[in-house]
Amino acid sequence: MGLIISLRACRAQPSVPPRSFRVCQLSGVTLDQMPRPFLTAEWRYLAMLNYAIDPSPLRNLVPRGVELDQFGGRTYVSLVGFRFLRTRVRGMWIPFHSDFNEVNLRFYVRRNHQGEVRRGVVFIREIVPRHAVAKVARVAFGENYIALPMHHLIVEDGGEAHVEYRWRAGGNWSSMYLKCSGAPQPAPEGSLEQFITEHYWGYAAQRNRSTVEYQVEHPRWQVWHAAAAGFSGDASALYGPSLAAELQRPPDSAFLADGSLVAVHAGVRLT
């Protein structure tokens, strides 16, 4: 029998992952050995719809101190939906705010720091169902969070999976979905999947035009390639007409990532 999570069962959780997925190996240390992060959680069922676009709509959104990153000479935006589970802020569990959905639209940037290339993401908009979660993210990082009604659907049966995330804005529902089958595989070295999943820094432009940089740590993820994926709805009010129009066509690539434990460190304002 497969696992079925209904659209309204937003507190359902997958089983506890194997211990190997609970250790961050990027720095050669476990999460327990690193400075206490601002936030820890599990990110699961990451549906990632990726669109190669003309970079012009993004240029005014690039924070100071970073530049657009490309893969194969192409600029990508990604619509990403996932489950945020077992969330803790400064080590504290907050009742009724530990498990929820998130959907974000993001693009990719890079920063040269003392000879080290830091690959990161910039979020155009992040949607969650909890007002308190959105407020904390706006205050702590200056990120573009908004709280909207959300549902999710996750069905696994017979080696096949269907993942869907829905949100309501302006009285209308939008959704993203992904279908896949088979066993997950590590993202191949040098692949687009590796490029999309292995940006370990976040950059957020602030109202005073400065930039906040923060680190996100997690082990490498395994991915399923999508048999079908897409977006439906009108995203103009959230992302602007140009980017919303890109979402109306099939994505150039789509995959589901298994996810893992993650640690988000406190932000640092760049000078």
Backbone hydrogen bonds, N-H to C=O, Kabsch-Sander energy under -0.5 kcal/mol:
donor,donor_aa,acceptor,acceptor_aa,energy
3,L,156,E,-1.0
5,I,154,I,-2.3
6,S,4,I,-0.5
9,A,6,S,-0.9
10,C,8,R,-1.8
12,A,9,A,-1.5
21,F,18,P,-1.7
22,R,19,R,-1.9
23,V,20,S,-0.7
25,Q,23,V,-0.6
28,G,25,Q,-0.8
33,Q,30,T,-1.2
34,M,30,T,-0.6
34,M,31,L,-0.9
38,F,264,V,-1.2
39,L,264,V,-2.2
40,T,88,R,-2.3
41,A,262,V,-1.7
42,E,85,L,-3.0
43,W,260,S,-2.6
44,R,42,E,-0.6
44,R,83,R,-2.2
45,Y,258,D,-0.8
46,L,257,A,-2.0
47,A,45,Y,-1.0
47,A,81,G,-2.7
48,M,46,L,-0.6
48,M,255,F,-2.6
49,L,47,A,-0.6
49,L,79,L,-2.6
50,N,48,M,-0.5
50,N,253,S,-3.0
51,Y,77,V,-3.0
53,I,51,Y,-0.5
53,I,75,T,-2.8
58,L,55,P,-1.7
59,R,55,P,-0.9
59,R,56,S,-0.9
61,L,58,L,-2.0
62,V,58,L,-0.7
62,V,59,R,-0.8
66,V,63,P,-1.4
67,E,110,R,-2.2
69,D,108,Y,-2.8
71,F,74,R,-2.4
74,R,71,F,-1.6
75,T,53,I,-0.6
77,V,51,Y,-2.2
78,S,106,R,-2.5
79,L,49,L,-2.8
80,V,78,S,-0.6
80,V,104,N,-3.0
81,G,47,A,-2.1
82,F,102,E,-2.5
83,R,44,R,-2.9
84,F,82,F,-0.5
84,F,100,F,-3.4
85,L,42,E,-3.0
85,L,83,R,-0.7
87,T,98,S,-1.7
88,R,40,T,-2.7
89,V,92,M,-2.3
90,R,38,F,-2.7
90,R,88,R,-0.5
92,M,89,V,-2.1
94,I,87,T,-0.5
97,H,94,I,-2.0
100,F,84,F,-2.6
102,E,82,F,-2.0
103,V,127,I,-1.9
104,N,80,V,-2.8
105,L,125,R,-2.1
106,R,78,S,-2.1
107,F,122,V,-2.2
108,Y,76,Y,-0.7
109,V,120,G,-2.6
110,R,67,E,-2.4
111,R,118,R,-1.9
113,H,111,R,-0.7
113,H,116,E,-3.5
114,Q,112,N,-0.6
116,E,113,H,-2.1
118,R,111,R,-3.4
118,R,116,E,-0.7
119,R,117,V,-0.7
120,G,109,V,-2.8
121,V,201,W,-2.2
122,V,107,F,-2.4
124,I,105,L,-2.9
124,I,122,V,-0.6
125,R,105,L,-1.2
126,E,144,N,-2.5
127,I,103,V,-3.2
128,V,146,I,-2.1
131,H,129,P,-0.5
134,A,130,R,-2.0
135,K,131,H,-2.3
136,V,132,A,-2.3
137,A,133,V,-2.1
138,R,134,A,-2.1
139,V,135,K,-2.5
140,A,136,V,-3.0
141,F,137,A,-2.1
142,G,137,A,-0.6
142,G,138,R,-1.2
143,E,137,A,-1.3
145,Y,143,E,-1.6
146,I,126,E,-2.3
148,L,128,V,-2.2
148,L,146,I,-0.5
151,H,166,R,-1.9
152,H,7,L,-1.1
153,L,164,E,-2.5
154,I,5,I,-1.3
155,V,162,H,-2.6
156,E,3,L,-2.9
157,D,160,E,-2.6
160,E,157,D,-1.6
161,A,180,C,-2.9
162,H,155,V,-2.6
163,V,178,L,-2.7
164,E,153,L,-2.6
165,Y,176,M,-2.3
166,R,151,H,-2.7
167,W,174,S,-2.1
168,R,149,P,-2.0
169,A,167,W,-0.5
169,A,172,N,-2.5
172,N,169,A,-1.6
174,S,167,W,-2.9
175,S,232,S,-2.6
176,M,165,Y,-2.2
177,Y,230,G,-2.3
178,L,163,V,-2.2
179,K,228,A,-2.9
180,C,161,A,-2.3
181,S,225,H,-0.5
182,G,159,G,-1.7
185,Q,223,V,-2.5
187,A,221,W,-1.0
191,S,188,P,-2.0
195,F,191,S,-2.0
196,I,192,L,-2.7
197,T,193,E,-2.2
198,E,194,Q,-1.9
200,Y,119,R,-0.6
200,Y,198,E,-0.6
201,W,119,R,-0.8
202,G,214,Y,-3.1
203,Y,121,V,-2.3
204,A,212,V,-2.2
206,Q,210,S,-2.8
209,R,206,Q,-2.1
211,T,270,L,-0.5
212,V,204,A,-2.5
213,E,268,V,-2.9
214,Y,202,G,-2.1
216,V,200,Y,-2.4
217,E,263,A,-2.8
223,V,185,Q,-3.1
224,W,256,L,-2.7
226,A,254,A,-2.1
227,A,179,K,-3.2
228,A,179,K,-1.4
230,G,177,Y,-1.8
232,S,175,S,-2.7
235,A,233,G,-0.6
238,L,235,A,-0.6
239,Y,235,A,-2.7
240,G,236,S,-2.3
244,A,240,G,-2.3
245,A,241,P,-1.8
246,E,242,S,-1.1
247,L,243,L,-1.2
248,Q,244,A,-0.5
248,Q,245,A,-1.0
249,R,246,E,-1.2
252,D,50,N,-1.8
253,S,50,N,-1.6
255,F,48,M,-1.8
256,L,224,W,-2.5
257,A,46,L,-2.6
258,D,222,Q,-2.4
260,S,43,W,-1.1
261,L,21,F,-1.2
262,V,41,A,-3.0
263,A,217,E,-1.9
264,V,39,L,-3.1
265,H,215,Q,-2.9
265,H,263,A,-0.6
268,V,213,E,-2.9
270,L,211,T,-3.1
